[in-house]
């Protein structure tokens, strides 16, 4: 997985006028196979409450994509990793809400304890087996966009773009060595704000 991510030729989004953010694709070792850390956003948040999300958020001034992802991972899950845990970056994803999200792939090893983040941001932290995420996405259409709308089934709900697009690209790159691009995938219109 590390070699495939390291070989990946990422496409950055040169959009300095947009807010810059990072998300962590943190892979953990588990007895039944490696898993990915995914959170459920707290219900009291003003935007995207209750949705599936990768740990992440806005970068601080002067902060690198990698440092922001490591910081956000710690804040939202309690897992603190060193810089050498970073395996590489995937393609930037420009959101309709005005962010450039940089996905940072990292190896978290075996977590030392149960993961939990700040209750104001995260209602629960999940470790989802990679085998459950490595599925063909569902591509839908909607009248508001000509782009395909991507979603992935996860437990009792669906994961939508940008998270679904990023997870799909991660699985294609890290598990299969495929250079899949996902910037063209859209999210449902109700998630655009």
Secondary structure, 3 states (H helix, E strand, C coil): CHHHHHHCCCCCCCCCCCEEEEEEEEEECCCCCCEEEEEEECCCCCCCCCCEECCEEECCCCCCHHHHHHHHHHHHHCCCCCHHHEEEECCCEECCCCEEEEEEEEEEECCCCCCCCCCCCEEEEEEEEHHHHCCCCEEEEECCEEEEEEEEEECCEEEECCHHHHHHHHHHHHHHCCCCCCCCCECCHHHCC
